Amino acid sequence: MKLYSDAALAKILDKEIFHQISAVADRLGVECYVVGGYVRDIFLERPSDDIDVVVVGSGIEVASELKKVLGRRANLSVFRNFGTAQVKIRDMEVEFVGARRESYSHDSRKPIVEDGTLEDDQNRRDFTINAMAIRLNKSRFGELIDPFNGIGDLQDGIIATPLDPEVTFSDDPLRMMRCIRFATQLNFQIEEETFRALENMADRIKIVSGERIEVELNKIIMAPHPSIGFEYLQCSGLLQIILPELAALDIVEKKDGRAHKNNFYHTLEVLENVIAKGHSSLYLRWSALLHDIGKTKSKRWEPKAGWTFHNHNFIGAKMVPEIFRRLKLPMGAEMRYVQKLVDLHMRPIAIADEEVTDSAVRRLLNDAGDDIDDLMCLCEADITSKNEVRKHMFLENFRMVREKLADLKEKDYKRMLQPVIDGNEIMELFHLQPSREVGTLKQYLKDAVLDNKVENEREPLMRLLMEKAKSMGLV
C-alpha cells in the first residue's frame, strides 16, 4: 500500500473540479473537504466518479455557486429537506453537505441532525477507512486529516469503527451489513472489537428494512469472493436473522458412525465454483446460494442408506418465493429463474449418474429452456466431492450431457419438442373445459415426443391421442 505525502495527495487531486470547488469555498469563506469513499479509493488506487464534499457551513450554497462557475455544462439538484445538493458534470457526481453531528433514538435508523464541525462529521462516519478527509481550501490544499488512523487500517487491511463499535452499530444497524460488505469487497479482516460488537448487536438488524438488507447482500454476493462475507454473516449471528434457511445448513449430524457433510460450507464452495467458471450473473449466484436450502427439511436417517435428502430440490424451490418476498428481491422473472434452477439442479446429476440417454437429455432441455447453460454450470459447480475418482466420473458424464445438448440444439429440438396438437385443440376435439383430463392428454403427447416414440407430426400424434382418449372413456 502506498502512503502519500500531502504534496502527492495534492497532485492526485489535480482535477479541475477540485480547484474550482477550492476557489468557491475560499470566496465564500468556508472550510471545504473531500471525504469518505473517494478518499479511501485514492489510496486503494480505485477509480471513482462519485465525490462527497463536506462544507463547514452550507453545502447547498457552495454547490449553487459552483453551478454558476460551471454554467450550462453542469446540472444542480438541491435537496433542502436533507441539507444536501448534487452537481453533475458528465459522468462525475459531486455531493455537497454541511458538516453535521448526529444522534439516534433506539428504535430508528433516522438520526437527529445538527450543524457541526469537521470533527463531528468524522466522528459520525461508519469506519476509519471512510472517515478520512482532504482539505480543498487553497492554503492547505491536499492536506490529509485522518484522526482515526484510517490510512493505517487501509495499509493493514482492517475494518474498524472510529468510535465505540457497539454505539456505532446500535445507532445505525445497517452499518453491520456494510462492515461485512467492505470486508468482503476489499478482502479485509474485521478488527476483533468490531467483530465482537457485530455478535453483540446482531439482533438490532431487525429494525432495518428488507430493501436495505437486499442492497448490501447483493453487493456481498457480487464480490470477487462472497464466501468471505457469508462466513462473517454466519459467525456473527446476522445470517440466522436475515437468511435463516441458509444458516440452518451449518450443522453436521452423526449417527452410527456416519455423518453427512456440512451443507453450509458446501454451498459456499459451490458459489465460489460458479464464479471461478467466469459467471457474473447475480441471480445465478443466488441460485448457487439457495440450491440446497431444502436439505434441512428433507433430511432423514435411513439405516441402510444413511443420511438422505430426498426431494430437497423440490422443497427448496418452494421456499424461494418466501425468501425473495422477505428480502424484497424481485418477484418476477428473476425469482422464477432462481426457483427453476433450484428445482432442476439434481436433474443433470441424476442423468450423469446413469446412462446418458437422448430421451433424458431431451426432457432436461425442454424443462430448462434458455437457462440450460446456467443450469449445467450450477450442476458442475455442485460437484465438490473430495473423492477424485467419483468427481472425475461425474464431470466426464457432464461432458457427455453437454455434447448431447449441443447435438439436440443443432437439430433445433427446442422448436420441435412441443407437440403440434395443443390443449386448445384437445378441448375442441373432445368438448372439454380446462381440466385434469386435458392435462393428462397433453402430457401423454409430450412424453411420446420427448421419448422419441412418435414423430412430432399431426397424423401419428392424432392416432396416439385418439387411442389414449378411448382408454380414458372420452370417445
Stockholm file with secondary structure:
# STOCKHOLM 1.0

chainA/1-475         MKLYSDAALAKILDKEIFHQISAVADRLGVECYVVGGYVRDIFLERPSDDIDVVVVGSGIEVASELKKVLGRRANLSVFRNFGTAQVKIRDMEVEFVGARRESYSHDSRKPIVEDGTLEDDQNRRDFTINAMAIRLNKSRFGELIDPFNGIGDLQDGIIATPLDPEVTFSDDPLRMMRCIRFATQLNFQIEEETFRALENMADRIKIVSGERIEVELNKIIMAPHPSIGFEYLQCSGLLQIILPELAALDIVEKKDGRAHKNNFYHTLEVLENVIAKGHSSLYLRWSALLHDIGKTKSKRWEPKAGWTFHNHNFIGAKMVPEIFRRLKLPMGAEMRYVQKLVDLHMRPIAIADEEVTDSAVRRLLNDAGDDIDDLMCLCEADITSKNEVRKHMFLENFRMVREKLADLKEKDYKRMLQPVIDGNEIMELFHLQPSREVGTLKQYLKDAVLDNKVENEREPLMRLLMEKAKSMGLV
#=GR chainA/1-475 SS CCCCCHHHHHHHTCCHHHHHHHHHHHHHTCEEEEETHHHHHHHHTCCCCEEEEEEESCHHHHHHHHHHHHGGGCEEEEETTTTEEEEEETTEEEEEEECEEEECCTTCSCCEEEECCHHHHHHTSSSGGGCCEEECSGGGTTCEECTTCHHHHHHHTEECCSSCHHHHHHHCTHHHHHHHHHHHHHTCEECHHHHHHHHHHGGGGGGSCHHHHHHHHHHHHTSSCTHHHHHHHHHHTHHHHHCHHHHTTCCCCEETTEECCCHHHHHHHHHHHHHHTTCCCHHHHHHHHHTTTTHHHHCEEETTTEEECTTHHHHHHHHHHHHHHHTTCCCSHHHHHHHHHHHHTTHHHHHHHSCCCHHHHHHHHHHHGGGHHHHHHHHHHTCCCSCHHHHHHHHHHHHHHHHHHHHHHHTTHHHHSSCSSCHHHHHHHHTCCSSHHHHHHHHHHHHHHHTTSSCSSHHHHHHHHHHHHHHTTCC
#=GC SS_cons         CCCCCHHHHHHHTCCHHHHHHHHHHHHHTCEEEEETHHHHHHHHTCCCCEEEEEEESCHHHHHHHHHHHHGGGCEEEEETTTTEEEEEETTEEEEEEECEEEECCTTCSCCEEEECCHHHHHHTSSSGGGCCEEECSGGGTTCEECTTCHHHHHHHTEECCSSCHHHHHHHCTHHHHHHHHHHHHHTCEECHHHHHHHHHHGGGGGGSCHHHHHHHHHHHHTSSCTHHHHHHHHHHTHHHHHCHHHHTTCCCCEETTEECCCHHHHHHHHHHHHHHTTCCCHHHHHHHHHTTTTHHHHCEEETTTEEECTTHHHHHHHHHHHHHHHTTCCCSHHHHHHHHHHHHTTHHHHHHHSCCCHHHHHHHHHHHGGGHHHHHHHHHHTCCCSCHHHHHHHHHHHHHHHHHHHHHHHTTHHHHSSCSSCHHHHHHHHTCCSSHHHHHHHHHHHHHHHTTSSCSSHHHHHHHHHHHHHHTTCC
//
